[in-house]
Amino acid sequence: MWRYRDRNRKRKRSICVLSSSKSSKDMENLGQFDVIVIGAGVMGSSAAYQAAKTGQKTLLIEQFDFLHYRGSSHGESRTIRATYPESYYCRMAIESEKLWIDAESEIGYKVYFKSQQLDFGPANNSSLVELINNCKKHSINHQILDRHQTNKHFSGRIELPDDWIAVVTELGGVLKPTKSVAMFQTLAIKHGAVLKDRMEIVDMITDEDRGGVLVSSRSGEVFSGKKCVVTAGAWVSKLVQNVSNGGTILPIQPLETSVFYWKIKKGYELDFTIGAGFPSFASYGEPYIYGTPAFEFPDLIKVAVHGGRECEPDKRTWGVDKEGTTMVIGHLKEWIKGRFGDRVNWEDGPVMSQSCLYSMTPDEDYIIDFLGGGFGEDVVVAGGFSGHGFKMAPLIGKILVDLAVGGKMAGEKYDEEIKHLKLGRFEGNHKGNKKSFDDQVRLK
Ligand SMILES: Cc1cc2nc3c(=O)[nH]c(=O)nc-3n(C[C@H](O)[C@H](O)[C@H](O)COP(=O)(O)OP(=O)(O)OC[C@H]3O[C@@H](n4cnc5c(N)ncnc54)[C@H](O)[C@@H]3O)c2cc1C
């Protein structure tokens, strides 16, 4: 059930408990930082890099091991594209692409492998229609192709039904998730950040002595931060609910999802690679299906459904959900047979799957805002990336740090982007932003 109430309170009681449980020497020695980032997935790691790079004394804290596989930012591939039915994400993706390239040049290795992006679906699909409008609005170089032109453009490798169209754009490709998170963490360390893993943050209170916040871990460590950025992925609602004494409940539903890898048939292996001009792709309609060129595992191509089943992030099935999985694989088999013909082995099903978490909001838009209440502008929360946040991580890290350090005024330069992403959109309106097209994620 989605709920949002904003009644954070200053919790003097908790400060007293903390203060009385620590000697004054302990309190002097308590780690003091300009910015504390909670959660070291791609968003938190990018934010820690941006904070440290701009000279902030930064602490990044992760509950599990760094680069673990229990959240949303691990694995071998994420797509990047500027094509969105929501205008605000187009601009963000274009800006983010530049920042990916900047970060790559600073670290000295690649995490972004460019290809074309192909979006396709029924010509009257409302999301696809809006996506094309946005290409025009944002001067995104694009070609609109019918089924024959698409087939020709990709040398016979992609087949579309009669009434479908395709949009080809140049900003597309594959981001390497685990490698990207490692990159941001390495860059954060390079700029002086302190990184701590296996440390779950369980509480946060206002620090009435120094200003800012005190965050405390399950094992009893306390850190003081002038500002705090919360990027706790699928756990963010739980954490925010705890620190606000139940006052703020973010409308974020964790979903467990699986990506599937399919074997390319003998003789066609090279056809599906970036080198041979195969694109990252999204297929609009029911269900929304997406994938990446053959890249991370030789002779395998990733094709998956954008969706999942509701879950508790700490109690997952890890993909063993016979009924739901059978249905999804059924959709994918039909789709692969139709789009890739005899080149990919759909008959025997996928040869590999990988489990992951989505954090869904009711409108599939991100949440980026101050926590407010007693924390005022000292705490910025980001979550609900709804299965499409990875590509934006460099820009989101930058926005979060600007908001945390500079407050509302600094955030004004991003107003066009983040005005749609604020928490207030759920006040008295559980669905959030209104859209002229259908939801893309379906529950299994
Ligand atoms: C299968 C799959 C495919 C996807 N494909 C794409 C794609 O093609 N393109 C795209 O742009 N996006 C894609 N996404 C979405 C993208 O990966 C996510 O939006 C992004 O990774 C979210 O990152 P995050 O940092 O918010 O969350 P996470 O990576 O989950 O990071 C949150 C971190 O916070 C930590 N944490 C939580 N609570 C605490 C606490 N109390 N104390 C300390 N640490 C804590 C967690 O352990 C976790 O490490 C996909 C996602 C999935 C699952």
The ligand as an SDF file (V2000), in Angstrom:
LIG
                    3D

 53 58  0  0  0  0  0  0  0  0999 V2000
   17.6350   -6.5140  -13.8920 C   0  0  0  0  0  0  0  0  0  0  0  0
   17.7760   -5.0370  -13.9190 C   0  0  0  0  0  0  0  0  0  0  0  0
   17.9780   -4.4220  -15.1300 C   0  0  0  0  0  0  0  0  0  0  0  0
   18.0920   -3.0440  -15.1940 C   0  0  0  0  0  0  0  0  0  0  0  0
   18.3360   -2.4610  -16.4000 N   0  0  0  0  0  0  0  0  0  0  0  0
   18.5580   -1.1410  -16.4480 C   0  0  0  0  0  0  0  0  0  0  0  0
   18.9360   -0.5540  -17.6770 C   0  0  0  0  0  0  0  0  0  0  0  0
   19.0660   -1.2480  -18.6960 O   0  0  0  0  0  0  0  0  0  0  0  0
   19.1740    0.7790  -17.7030 N   0  0  0  0  0  0  0  0  0  0  0  0
   19.0620    1.5500  -16.5880 C   0  0  0  0  0  0  0  0  0  0  0  0
   19.2770    2.7650  -16.6790 O   0  0  0  0  0  0  0  0  0  0  0  0
   18.7090    1.0130  -15.3960 N   0  0  0  0  0  0  0  0  0  0  0  0
   18.4600   -0.3030  -15.2990 C   0  0  0  0  0  0  0  0  0  0  0  0
   18.1410   -0.8790  -14.1120 N   0  0  0  0  0  0  0  0  0  0  0  0
   17.9440   -0.0370  -12.9310 C   0  0  0  0  0  0  0  0  0  0  0  0
   19.2290    0.3260  -12.2260 C   0  0  0  0  0  0  0  0  0  0  0  0
   20.0930   -0.7750  -12.1710 O   0  0  0  0  0  0  0  0  0  0  0  0
   18.8570    0.8410  -10.8380 C   0  0  0  0  0  0  0  0  0  0  0  0
   17.9750    1.9440  -11.0020 O   0  0  0  0  0  0  0  0  0  0  0  0
   20.0700    1.2860  -10.0470 C   0  0  0  0  0  0  0  0  0  0  0  0
   21.0420    0.2800  -10.0030 O   0  0  0  0  0  0  0  0  0  0  0  0
   19.6290    1.6580   -8.6280 C   0  0  0  0  0  0  0  0  0  0  0  0
   20.7850    1.9160   -7.8610 O   0  0  0  0  0  0  0  0  0  0  0  0
   20.7030    2.2760   -6.3220 P   0  0  0  0  0  0  0  0  0  0  0  0
   22.0620    2.7320   -5.9440 O   0  0  0  0  0  0  0  0  0  0  0  0
   19.5370    3.1820   -6.0770 O   0  0  0  0  0  0  0  0  0  0  0  0
   20.3010    0.9180   -5.5860 O   0  0  0  0  0  0  0  0  0  0  0  0
   21.2690   -0.3470   -5.0690 P   0  0  0  0  0  0  0  0  0  0  0  0
   22.1940   -0.6740   -6.1360 O   0  0  0  0  0  0  0  0  0  0  0  0
   20.3760   -1.3560   -4.5600 O   0  0  0  0  0  0  0  0  0  0  0  0
   22.0720    0.3550   -3.9140 O   0  0  0  0  0  0  0  0  0  0  0  0
   21.5280    0.6250   -2.6500 C   0  0  0  0  0  0  0  0  0  0  0  0
   22.5570    0.2010   -1.6330 C   0  0  0  0  0  0  0  0  0  0  0  0
   22.1880    0.6590   -0.3410 O   0  0  0  0  0  0  0  0  0  0  0  0
   22.5950   -0.3260    0.5940 C   0  0  0  0  0  0  0  0  0  0  0  0
   21.8390   -0.1230    1.8340 N   0  0  0  0  0  0  0  0  0  0  0  0
   20.5070   -0.2510    1.9870 C   0  0  0  0  0  0  0  0  0  0  0  0
   20.1470    0.0220    3.2580 N   0  0  0  0  0  0  0  0  0  0  0  0
   21.2910    0.3300    3.9200 C   0  0  0  0  0  0  0  0  0  0  0  0
   21.5670    0.6830    5.2670 C   0  0  0  0  0  0  0  0  0  0  0  0
   20.5970    0.7640    6.1780 N   0  0  0  0  0  0  0  0  0  0  0  0
   22.8440    0.9250    5.6200 N   0  0  0  0  0  0  0  0  0  0  0  0
   23.8560    0.8400    4.6920 C   0  0  0  0  0  0  0  0  0  0  0  0
   23.6300    0.4800    3.4090 N   0  0  0  0  0  0  0  0  0  0  0  0
   22.3710    0.2450    3.0270 C   0  0  0  0  0  0  0  0  0  0  0  0
   22.2520   -1.6210   -0.1310 C   0  0  0  0  0  0  0  0  0  0  0  0
   22.8790   -2.7340    0.4260 O   0  0  0  0  0  0  0  0  0  0  0  0
   22.6740   -1.3130   -1.5410 C   0  0  0  0  0  0  0  0  0  0  0  0
   24.0190   -1.6760   -1.7760 O   0  0  0  0  0  0  0  0  0  0  0  0
   17.9950   -2.2550  -14.0050 C   0  0  0  0  0  0  0  0  0  0  0  0
   17.7930   -2.8850  -12.7890 C   0  0  0  0  0  0  0  0  0  0  0  0
   17.6920   -4.2570  -12.7320 C   0  0  0  0  0  0  0  0  0  0  0  0
   17.4690   -4.9090  -11.4060 C   0  0  0  0  0  0  0  0  0  0  0  0
  1  2  1  0
  2  3  1  0
  2 52  2  0
  3  4  2  0
  4  5  1  0
  4 50  1  0
  5  6  2  0
  6  7  1  0
  6 13  1  0
  7  8  2  0
  7  9  1  0
  9 10  1  0
 10 11  2  0
 10 12  1  0
 12 13  2  0
 13 14  1  0
 14 15  1  0
 14 50  1  0
 15 16  1  0
 16 17  1  0
 16 18  1  0
 18 19  1  0
 18 20  1  0
 20 21  1  0
 20 22  1  0
 22 23  1  0
 23 24  1  0
 24 25  2  0
 24 26  1  0
 24 27  1  0
 27 28  1  0
 28 29  2  0
 28 30  1  0
 28 31  1  0
 31 32  1  0
 32 33  1  0
 33 34  1  0
 33 48  1  0
 34 35  1  0
 35 36  1  0
 35 46  1  0
 36 37  1  0
 36 45  1  0
 37 38  2  0
 38 39  1  0
 39 40  1  0
 39 45  2  0
 40 41  1  0
 40 42  2  0
 42 43  1  0
 43 44  2  0
 44 45  1  0
 46 47  1  0
 46 48  1  0
 48 49  1  0
 50 51  2  0
 51 52  1  0
 52 53  1  0
M  END
$$$$
